[in-house]
Amino acid sequence: MTSYGSVDITADLTEEKKTLDAKKAEVIKKISSEIEEYAVKKYTKYGLIVVPLCHRSSGNGGDRLEIDLKVKEFPEAASELAAKHKSDAACKRDMKAVDDWYFKALQAVALKEELPVVPVFSKD
């Protein structure tokens, strides 16, 4: 659900998403610290320093390096990724069931018939 209470697949607050994000953050922190450590050792003649996270901003000085790296693969998070994909598939399946039920319910109301049975949801 979104903060406004509407159902939206992009507003993912599932445990699988939280676990995956935590694992990704752990991997990114590890890679970042190793790259920073390597750069400081490799370019000692430039007096490189690691800027504390709370002071990182490209807008406060012309002496900042322009490095922007992104992690595309997370082999350490294979199980978390699999759980997230399974959760996403279940959500899409449930959203389709809701859409189908809603359409049938509209038809039932228009024809003054009994409402259809509400779909059952599961994480499987």
N, C-alpha and C positions, 0 to 999 in steps of 0.2 A: 504494500500500500504506500501511497505517497503521504506526505505530511498533511495533505488535505483530506485523507481518508478514501481517495479513489484507488481502485485496483489498477496497478500499472506494473508491467514486467520489468521496466527499467528501474523501479524503486525497490531493488533487491536487498532485503534485510535478513535473509536466511542465515542460519548457522554455517552452511556450506560456503557462502560468500564471505562471511567474517573470517572463517578459518583460512580460506584461500588468500584473502587480503593480508592476514597476519603472516602467512608463510612467504608471500611475495615480499612483504616489507622486510622480513628477516633476510631473505636472499639478497635483496637490493642493498641493505645495510652492509652485509658481508662484502659484496662486490665493490661497493663504493669505498669502504675503508681500505680494502686491498689495493685498489687503484690509486687512492690518495697516498697511501704508504709508498707504493712503487714510484709514483711521480716525485714525491719529496726526495727519495733516495737518488733517483736518476738525474734530477735537475738541481742538485745541491748548489751549483754555481750561481743559480738565479735566486737562491734564498727562498725557495717555495715554502709556504706554510699552509697548514690545513686551517681553513677558516671555520670557527665553531658554527654549528648549525643555526644558532640563534642570530648570527650576524651575516648570514648568506643572503646577499641581494646584489644583483648585477647593476643596480642603479646607484650604488654608493662607492664609486671609484673606477678610474680608468685602468687600474692595475689588476683587475679581475680577469681570470682566464675565461674564455668563452667555450666552456665544455658543456655539452648537453648529450648525455647518453641515455639510451632506453633499453631495458631488458625485454627481449621478445620471447625467449624460451625459459621455462622454469622446470628443468628436469627433477629438481629436488621436491617439487610440489605435484608430482604426477598423481598421487592418490587424491589430493585436494582438488586438482583440476577435474579428475574423473567424477568426484562427488558433486562438484559444481555443475558439470555438464548433465549429470543425472537429474539434479535438482531443477535445472533449466528446462529439460525435456518434460519433467512432471508438471512444471508450472505452465508450459505451453499447452500440454494436453488438458490440464484443468481449465485454462482460459478458453480453449476451444469448446469444452463441455459446457461451460457457462454461457458462451455465445449461442451454442446450439439449443440449450435449455431456454434461454431468453427468447429466441426466435419462436420455439414451440409454444412458450407461454403466451407470447403476443397473439399467435394464431388461436390458441385456446380461448383467450379473452375475447377476441373478435368473433369467434364462433360460439361463444358462451358455453364452452365445454370445461371439463375438469382440467386443472393445471397439471402439467407433466411432473413426474417424480424428479425431485432435486438430485443432481448428480452427487456421487460420493467421491471425495478427494482423498488421495493418499500420496506419500512420498516415494512410493515404489515405482 
